[in-house]
């Protein structure tokens, strides 16, 4: 989330939460067709985020990009490294990612269980990802992100994809919530701007 927070969260990407249907989202940024909303969380001191945008491309192209986790460094903000740990099936993986933060902050890392569901009848795509903080031991000098949940809902209309992305995260360590919440738009904007460029240029590998 910005050099200070979304960096910790980029990633990626994780699961739907009970409060998704609330309506108290506040628009924080709108640029290049990307809208970023924020709201108070009922389960954490860190705000939840929602991103909405439309892009050209196909569902298969988008799912291919999302599942190619080792290339998150190409478009997910401040991702220092990303590694596929286990491929469970064609649409489900476990991966590791390290997120770079500026000095004096420590880098963050996480393991995530990522699953894509394709609905060919309704022509929709959902993506759910949940962090796995205890999947493998922590590394020295890197703070493990304790909670990260994200949900994508992708629908099709007029040969375009309408994407809604919702993120709930606790970056861990000594990061004041007010700092995280203040800078929570830069990371999402930079990430999804690059994703749009990747989709619309036809680069899916």
Secondary structure, DSSP 8 states (H G I E B T S, - for coil): -TTTTHHHH-S------GGGG----EEEEEETTEEEEEE--SS-SS-EEEEEEEEES-HHHHHHHHH-GGGGGGTSTTEEEEEEEEEEETTEEEEEEEE---TTS--EEEEEEEEEEEETTTTEEEEEEEE-TTSS---TT-EE--EEEEEEEEEEETTEEEEEEEEEEE--SS--HHHHHHTTTHHHHHHHHHHHHHHHTT---
